[in-house]
Amino acid sequence: MRANRMPPAAMQCCPHSGEAPTLAAPDNRSGRPGLDRLKLASRPALDRYDGVARFFHWTFAACIVYASVAGYTLTRIASGPVHHFLSQLNMSIGTVLIVLFPFRAGWKLVRTEPRAMRGVSVRQQSLAHGVHGVLYLTMFAVLTSGFLMVPNGYSFLGLFEIHTPFQRGPLTDELFTVHRASCALLAGLVVLHVLAVIKHQLIARNDVLRRML
């Protein structure tokens, strides 16, 4: 009895993907070739974060870097017009992040995560998720303490006044201490995050940057 042989044209696979070839009919009557091509075309999207996640990531990254530099600068310059301008701008940017933070945290809970990077162990993935969780908690501490420590309110970009709940006193001094400590912790976590990206991009070469671009 002769064994049925599948024509070579019916074997389809994605080169260099490491996946087993898929079987498809040699013509378009079954509709399978088009379906297989659609599945293969959609796979790169699974390796990237969605557009909303990328927007939140880079918006927060830019604002945090600026606020860190401006905050350090404020401790080095005397009171005056420049100090007042940088201080008001810093608080205004913080206000924008306060509004966006709940949406970013909420989106993190409901979004579809991209596929795990190749060559990254389960232990490393768990560690990364833990660090991200600490990052979110630290950002919350920075934003909350930064708002509450400001006595008597402040001007948002010179457009309108935002009122804060406390007058200047021991409580605002303690909140300032919390804010300064949480800012230092956030800066350290950001540096750790950047070093991890450099390690994965340049040493492990798993193209981690493409996931957030």
C-alpha positions in Angstrom: 0.0 0.0 0.0 1.4 3.4 -1.0 1.6 6.0 1.7 0.0 9.4 1.0 2.6 12.1 0.6 2.0 15.7 1.3 3.2 17.9 -1.6 6.2 20.1 -0.6 4.1 23.2 -1.4 1.8 22.4 1.5 4.5 22.8 4.1 4.7 26.3 5.3 6.9 27.7 8.1 8.3 30.9 9.4 12.1 30.8 8.8 14.3 31.4 11.9 11.2 31.4 14.2 12.1 28.1 15.9 8.4 27.0 15.4 7.2 23.8 13.8 6.0 24.2 10.2 2.3 24.5 9.7 0.3 22.5 7.2 -1.7 24.3 4.5 -3.4 23.3 1.4 -1.5 24.0 -1.8 -4.2 26.2 -3.1 -6.6 28.9 -1.7 -9.7 26.8 -1.7 -9.5 25.9 2.0 -8.6 29.4 3.1 -5.8 28.1 5.4 -2.8 29.8 3.7 -4.3 33.2 4.2 -5.1 32.4 7.8 -1.6 31.2 8.5 -0.1 34.3 6.9 -2.4 36.4 9.1 -1.3 34.7 12.2 2.4 35.1 11.3 1.9 38.8 10.5 0.3 39.4 13.9 3.1 37.8 16.0 5.5 40.8 16.0 2.8 42.9 17.7 2.8 40.4 20.6 6.4 41.3 21.3 5.6 45.0 21.9 3.7 47.0 24.4 0.5 48.6 23.1 0.4 52.3 22.1 -1.3 53.4 25.4 1.3 51.7 27.5 4.1 53.2 25.4 2.5 56.7 25.7 2.3 56.4 29.5 5.8 55.0 29.8 7.6 57.8 27.8 5.5 60.6 29.2 6.3 59.6 32.8 9.9 58.9 31.9 10.4 62.4 30.4 8.6 64.1 33.3 10.5 62.1 36.0 13.9 62.9 34.5 13.0 66.6 34.1 11.6 66.8 37.7 14.6 65.0 39.1 17.0 67.4 37.5 14.9 70.5 38.3 14.4 69.4 41.9 18.1 69.0 42.4 18.7 72.3 40.7 16.3 74.0 43.1 18.4 73.0 46.1 21.4 74.7 44.5 20.0 78.1 43.5 18.9 81.0 45.7 15.3 82.2 46.0 14.3 84.5 43.1 12.5 84.6 39.8 14.3 81.5 38.4 13.7 79.5 41.6 10.1 80.5 41.6 9.6 79.6 37.9 11.3 76.2 38.2 9.3 75.4 41.4 6.0 76.3 39.8 6.8 74.3 36.7 7.9 71.3 38.7 4.6 71.3 40.7 2.6 71.8 37.5 4.3 68.8 35.8 3.7 66.8 39.0 0.0 67.8 38.8 -0.2 66.3 35.3 1.3 63.1 36.5 -1.1 62.9 39.5 -4.0 63.0 37.0 -2.4 60.5 34.7 -1.2 58.1 37.3 -4.5 56.3 38.1 -5.1 55.8 34.4 -1.6 54.3 33.9 -2.0 52.0 36.9 -5.4 51.0 35.8 -4.2 50.3 32.2 -1.4 48.1 33.6 -4.0 45.9 35.3 -6.1 45.3 32.2 -3.7 45.5 29.3 -2.3 42.4 27.4 1.3 41.8 28.3 3.7 41.2 25.4 5.4 37.8 25.2 8.4 37.2 27.5 11.7 38.0 26.0 13.8 35.2 24.7 16.7 34.0 27.0 15.1 35.5 30.1 14.5 33.0 32.9 11.3 32.8 35.0 13.3 34.1 38.0 14.4 37.2 36.1 10.9 37.8 34.9 9.6 37.6 38.5 12.3 40.0 39.6 11.5 42.5 36.9 7.8 42.4 37.8 8.7 43.0 41.4 10.9 46.0 40.6 8.1 47.4 38.4 5.7 47.1 41.3 8.1 49.0 43.6 8.5 51.6 40.9 4.7 52.2 40.8 4.5 52.4 44.6 7.5 54.8 44.7 5.9 57.0 42.0 2.7 57.1 44.1 4.7 58.1 47.2 6.6 60.9 45.3 3.4 62.4 43.7 1.3 62.2 46.9 4.0 63.6 49.2 4.9 66.2 46.7 1.4 67.5 46.5 0.6 67.4 50.2 3.9 69.0 51.3 3.2 72.3 49.4 1.6 74.8 51.9 -1.0 77.3 50.8 -1.4 76.0 47.3 0.3 76.8 44.0 -0.3 78.1 40.5 -0.7 75.6 37.7 1.3 77.0 34.7 0.1 80.4 35.7 -3.5 79.5 34.6 -5.3 78.9 37.9 -4.6 78.2 41.6 -4.6 74.7 43.0 -5.3 74.5 46.7 -3.4 72.1 49.0 -4.8 70.9 52.4 -2.1 71.9 54.9 -0.6 75.1 56.2 3.2 75.3 56.7 4.2 73.5 59.8 5.7 70.2 61.2 3.4 68.1 59.0 4.5 69.6 55.8 8.2 69.4 57.0 7.7 65.6 57.5 6.0 65.3 54.2 9.0 67.0 52.6 11.3 64.4 54.2 9.1 61.6 52.8 9.2 63.3 49.4 12.9 63.7 49.4 13.5 60.1 50.4 11.0 58.7 47.9 12.6 60.9 45.1 16.0 59.4 45.9 14.6 55.9 45.8 12.8 56.6 42.5 16.0 57.9 41.0 17.9 54.8 42.1 15.2 52.6 40.6 15.3 54.5 37.3 19.0 54.1 37.1 18.6 50.3 37.8 16.0 50.1 35.1 18.2 51.9 32.6 21.1 49.6 33.4 18.9 46.6 32.9 17.8 47.8 29.5 21.4 48.4 28.5 22.3 44.9 29.7 19.5 43.3 27.7 20.0 45.4 24.6 23.8 45.4 24.3 24.9 42.2 26.1 22.0 39.8 25.9 21.0 41.3 22.5 17.3 40.4 22.9 16.1 43.7 21.4 14.3 44.9 24.5 14.0 48.5 23.3 11.8 47.5 20.5 9.1 46.4 23.0 8.6 50.0 24.1 9.2 51.9 20.8 
